[in-house]
Amino acid sequence: MSIQLLERDLERLESLWEEGLSDAYRSYLEAVNTYEPEAQPRLALAAALIEIGLRLQGLGARAAAAPGLLMGDLCLARSSRLLAGAAPQSVQIAFARAIEALSAAAASGSSVPAPPTRELLLRAFEAS
């Protein structure tokens, strides 16, 4: 059943699976083992989509070309929908705050690097 759910959630994003989304997904899947089994694949995919979406948008670097920006937007929108359906509100808020922190660090132009994306997103899972 989770494979069918993942396939539906990956619609129009299949090309990203081979470009790092699958590795990110597996990494986050290990971190969500305290959640309900049926929610685990969606939560892991949501985090992976955020990580990849931010990378596609070139966050903290030179702005990506329009196709990358749009694909990044699609990743973030899909992850938002997944989180809304599978995560408690506290986790949803923690994810939003992680994205805000990364965006603020990138926008500030500071020489101090932002915390690693994966580190912030893994911490967000602990907000439940």
NUGUMAR-20448 format. One record per residue (C-alpha): residue number from 1; x, y, z. Coordinates in steps of 0.1 Angstrom, whole numbers, plus 5000, padded with zeros to 4 digits. Each point is the difference from the previous one (the first is absolute). Layout:
BEGIN
[site NUM; [X; Y; Z]]
...
***
This chain:
BEGIN
[site 1; [5000; 5000; 5000]]
[site 2; [5027; 5025; 5008]]
[site 3; [5016; 4995; 4966]]
[site 4; [4967; 5010; 4983]]
[site 5; [4998; 5030; 5023]]
[site 6; [5036; 5010; 4991]]
[site 7; [4993; 4996; 4963]]
[site 8; [4970; 5023; 5002]]
[site 9; [5019; 5025; 5021]]
[site 10; [5029; 5000; 4975]]
[site 11; [4979; 5007; 4970]]
[site 12; [5019; 5025; 4977]]
[site 13; [5031; 4997; 5023]]
[site 14; [5012; 4965; 4989]]
[site 15; [5032; 5014; 4984]]
[site 16; [5011; 5013; 5034]]
[site 17; [4999; 4965; 5015]]
[site 18; [5032; 4991; 4982]]
[site 19; [5016; 5034; 5007]]
[site 20; [5002; 4997; 5038]]
[site 21; [4964; 4999; 5011]]
[site 22; [5001; 4963; 5006]]
[site 23; [5031; 5003; 5022]]
[site 24; [4986; 5028; 5020]]
[site 25; [4967; 4981; 5004]]
[site 26; [5018; 4969; 5014]]
[site 27; [5020; 5022; 5024]]
[site 28; [4969; 5017; 5014]]
[site 29; [4981; 4967; 5001]]
[site 30; [5024; 4988; 5027]]
[site 31; [4992; 5032; 5020]]
[site 32; [4962; 4995; 5001]]
[site 33; [4998; 4966; 5016]]
[site 34; [4982; 5014; 5031]]
[site 35; [4970; 5011; 4979]]
[site 36; [4971; 4979; 4990]]
[site 37; [5011; 4975; 4973]]
[site 38; [4975; 5013; 4974]]
[site 39; [5013; 5035; 5004]]
[site 40; [5037; 4992; 4998]]
[site 41; [5004; 4999; 4962]]
[site 42; [4981; 5033; 4996]]
[site 43; [5020; 5017; 5027]]
[site 44; [5033; 4988; 4986]]
[site 45; [4990; 5010; 4965]]
[site 46; [4989; 5035; 5012]]
[site 47; [5034; 5006; 5016]]
[site 48; [5018; 4987; 4969]]
[site 49; [4979; 5022; 4977]]
[site 50; [5008; 5031; 5021]]
[site 51; [5037; 4993; 4999]]
[site 52; [5000; 4994; 4963]]
[site 53; [4976; 5029; 4993]]
[site 54; [5023; 5025; 5018]]
[site 55; [5030; 4986; 4982]]
[site 56; [4982; 5004; 4966]]
[site 57; [4991; 5036; 5008]]
[site 58; [5037; 5008; 5007]]
[site 59; [4993; 5012; 5035]]
[site 60; [5031; 5017; 5013]]
[site 61; [5016; 5000; 4965]]
[site 62; [4993; 5017; 4967]]
[site 63; [4963; 4998; 4991]]
[site 64; [4991; 4970; 4980]]
[site 65; [4986; 5001; 4965]]
[site 66; [4962; 5001; 4996]]
[site 67; [4996; 4962; 4995]]
[site 68; [5020; 4993; 5032]]
[site 69; [4980; 5026; 5020]]
[site 70; [4967; 4985; 4988]]
[site 71; [5011; 4965; 5008]]
[site 72; [5011; 5012; 5034]]
[site 73; [4967; 5017; 5006]]
[site 74; [4982; 4967; 4990]]
[site 75; [5022; 4981; 5025]]
[site 76; [4992; 5025; 5028]]
[site 77; [4962; 5000; 4992]]
[site 78; [4999; 4962; 4999]]
[site 79; [5019; 4998; 5033]]
[site 80; [4976; 5024; 5016]]
[site 81; [4970; 4979; 4990]]
[site 82; [5017; 4968; 5013]]
[site 83; [5008; 5017; 5033]]
[site 84; [4965; 5013; 5003]]
[site 85; [4986; 4965; 4997]]
[site 86; [5026; 4980; 5020]]
[site 87; [5017; 5022; 5026]]
[site 88; [4987; 5016; 5032]]
[site 89; [4997; 5037; 5000]]
[site 90; [5031; 5005; 5021]]
[site 91; [5021; 4982; 4974]]
[site 92; [4984; 5020; 4972]]
[site 93; [5010; 5032; 5018]]
[site 94; [5035; 4987; 5007]]
[site 95; [5004; 4993; 4963]]
[site 96; [4988; 5035; 4991]]
[site 97; [5024; 5015; 5025]]
[site 98; [5029; 4979; 4985]]
[site 99; [4992; 5013; 4965]]
[site 100; [4997; 5035; 5014]]
[site 101; [5034; 4998; 5017]]
[site 102; [5017; 4987; 4969]]
[site 103; [4984; 5027; 4978]]
[site 104; [5009; 5027; 5025]]
[site 105; [5036; 4989; 5001]]
[site 106; [5002; 4999; 4962]]
[site 107; [4983; 5034; 4997]]
[site 108; [5022; 5017; 5026]]
[site 109; [5031; 4995; 4979]]
[site 110; [5019; 4993; 5032]]
[site 111; [5034; 4983; 4998]]
[site 112; [4987; 4977; 5028]]
[site 113; [4987; 4969; 4983]]
[site 114; [4965; 4987; 5008]]
[site 115; [4997; 4967; 5018]]
[site 116; [4998; 4970; 4977]]
[site 117; [4966; 4995; 4986]]
[site 118; [4998; 4964; 5010]]
[site 119; [5010; 5008; 5036]]
[site 120; [4972; 5026; 5003]]
[site 121; [4974; 4977; 4984]]
[site 122; [5010; 4970; 5022]]
[site 123; [4996; 5023; 5031]]
[site 124; [4965; 5009; 4987]]
[site 125; [4989; 4964; 5004]]
[site 126; [5007; 5003; 5037]]
[site 127; [4974; 5027; 5005]]
[site 128; [4971; 4976; 5006]]
***
